[in-house]
Amino acid sequence: MMAKPMAWLGVTLGMAFATPALSAPDYTTGVSGAEVQRLVTAALRAAGQPAEGVDAPLRAYPACTTVPVVTAHNGDWSTVDLTCTAPHWVRALRLQASKAGWTRKDGATADATTRPAVVLTHPLAKGTTLQAGDLVLADVAGLGTDTVYSDPAALVGRVLKTNLGQGQSLQPRHLAPDYLVRKDGPVAITAQSGGIAVGMAGIALQDGEIGDVVLVRNLSSLRDMRAIVAGPQIVTVQPNIN
């Protein structure tokens, strides 16, 4: 008669001491910098990559109803993509340039050569006018000297023509043209004549960046001529280009 109560007691104790399942992290109010750091570190270790010294982003990432997935950016672990499926968003995070030795999917070692470059402090959308707080100088791996900027102040006021993620190095293809002369806008035309600089009022017939050759019209003679953009609303005429 005692067997049944003992069996019942065993079931009860088993239920009482069962280990509860761990709840998944709640990202519905955003993914904190510390959590991004934890997710990236775990993904690097799982992939057999160096995982020491991963910095937490300065700002939290957007809300996500699922656990964000960390993957190598274009197969290169020197930058990782953090992807949320609902709502869908992707953020690229460039890891410390000093962490050499990441490997690509093809087995090649990532380029560990670094140089100073201007990078974004947080994600920005296409059409954003860059401000000082958006930019910082950092060491970035694998960049050519002719494809990066090294002075954050020089990019303040420039406009993005594409969406960019945090840590992305700014390159010419990311920026709208920096026109110093605008079509149909006024220009000061300067020319050398007998060792004397002559200035004339004109109007630009084309947009132009510094060093570009553009067509302008002398408002006094109504003559059209080609001139070199020398500064904001300033062009110079040289005999060999007309």
N, C-alpha and C positions, 0 to 999 in steps of 0.2 A: 504493500500500500504506500510505502515511502518513495518508490521509484518515480511516480508521476510528479509529486511536489518537487523533488530534486531536479528533474528535467526542466520543470517550469522555472525554477530558480536559476538554472544555468543559462537559459535563454534570456532571462531578465538581466542578469549580470553582463552577458555579452552585448546586449543593447546599450546598457548604461555606460560601458567603457569603450564603445566603438569610437575610433578617431574621426572627428568631423572633417568634411572636405574643406579645403582652403578656398576662400572666395577669390575670384579674379579681381585685379586692381580696377578701380573705378576711374575711367578717363573721361567721363561725361562733362567735366568742368575744365578739361584741358590736360595735356601731358606735361608735367613739370620737368624742369631741366634735370633734376636729380633722377627722375624716372627714365628720361631719354638716355642719360648716362648709363643707368643700370641695364636697359634694353640693349644698347650698343655693345657694352662690355660683354654681356652674355652671348650675343651673336658672334662677336669676334672669337671668343673662346670656343664656341661650338664649331666654328669654321677653322680652328687651328691657327688663328692669327694672333699677333701680339695684342694684348688687351690692357696693358698697364698705362696709366696716365691719360685715360680718356676724359676730356673736360666736359662738364655739364654746360649746355647752351645757356646764354645769358637770359633768354626769355622762354616762357613756356610755349609748347606747341598747341595747335587747336584741339578742341574736344574730339573724342573718338569713342564710338560705342563698342568697338572691338579692340583686341590687343594689337597695337601697331607692329608691323613686321619690318625687321632690319635686314637689308640685303646690300651686297657690294654694288657700288655705282659703276655701271658699264664693266662689271667684272673686276674692278680695282678697289681693294679694301682701304685705300688711303682716303676715300670718300664713301660714305654709306647713305643709302636712301631709307628713310623711315616712311612707311606706307600705311595709311589707314583706309579700310575698305568702306566704312560707313560712319560719317560721310567721307567720300573719297578725297584724300589729299596726299601729296607726297612732298617730303622735305629732304633736301640734300644736306648732309652735315660733313664738312671736311674735318678730318682728324688732324691731330698735331703733326706738323711737317717733320718734326724731329724723330717721329716714330718710323724709322726706315725698316724695310724688309717685308712689307705686305706683298702678297703674291696675287697675280691675275689668274683668271680661269684657265688661261692657256699655259700656266706654269711659269711664266716669265716673272721676274722680280720687278715691282713697280719702281719708277724713277724716283730716287731719293734726293736728287739735286734740288735745293731750295733757293728761292730768292724772294726779296720783299715784294709784296703786291698789295694793292688795295682790294679789300674784301668787304662784303656786306655783314653788318652786325645782326641782321634779322631779315626774313623774307620780305621781298617787295614785289609789287605788281607792275605790269606793263603800264607805262604812262606816268609813273611816279617821278617827281622832280627830286633829285638827290639832295639830302641835307647833311650837315656835318656829322650828326649823330648816327647816320646810316652807314658810315664808312670808317674803316680802321686799317692800319697797315699791319700785315702779318706775313710770316714766312710761309710760302706755298711751294709745294714740290712739283717738278715736271713742267715748268712754264718757260717759254722762250722770252728773251728780253724784249722782243718787238711786239708782244701780244698782251702786255700788262701795263698797268699804271702804278707809279710808286709814290704819288703825292695825293693824299685824300682831298686836300683843299682845292686841287685843280679840277675835281669832278663835281664839286658842289654846284648845283644849278643845272647840271646835265639831266637829260630825261631818258629813262629806260624805255627800250622798245621791245622788251620781252620780260616775262616773269622770271625772277631769280630767287634762289634759296639762300638761307643763311650760310655764310662762309664762302659763297661763290666769289671768285676773283673777277673783277670787272675787266672786260676786254672791249676793244672798239666795236665789235659786232653787236654788243649788248646795248649800245647807246645810240640815240637819235643824233643825226648830224649836228655839230656845233656851229651853226651858221653865224658868222660875224657880219655878213652882208646878206640882206634879204631882198628878194625880187620886189621891184616897185618901191623899195625904200630909198631914202636919201643917202648919198655917199659923198665923201670929200675926195676928189681926184687930185693926186699930186703927180707932178712930172718935173724932170730936170731939164732946164733949157739954158745952155751956155754957163753952166755952173750955178745957176740960180734955180731954186725950187719954186715952182709955180703951183698954186692951188686953185681948183675950180669946183663949182658945185655940180653935182651930177645925180643921176638916179640909176640904181642897179636894175639890170634886165635879167639877172640870174641870181640864184642863191649861191653863196660861196663860203667855204671854211678857210682858215688861215692858209696862205700859200696857193689857193686855187686861182686859176685864171678865169675871170668872168667878164661878160659883156656889160658895159656901162654906157650911159648917154650923157654927154656934156650938155648941160642945160643952156649954156650960152650959145654954142655953135650948133646944137642939136645933132652933133656928130656922134655916131656909135663907135666905140673902141673897146679893145680888150685891155684889162688891167689885172694886176695881181692883188689879192686880198692881203692887206698888211696889218689890219686891226679892225676893231669894231667900227663899221661904217667908213672905213678908210681903204682906199685902193691906190696903187701906184702904177703909172704908165711907163713902159719901157719901149724904146724904139724897135727892138728886135721881136716884139710880139704883135705888132700891128703892121 
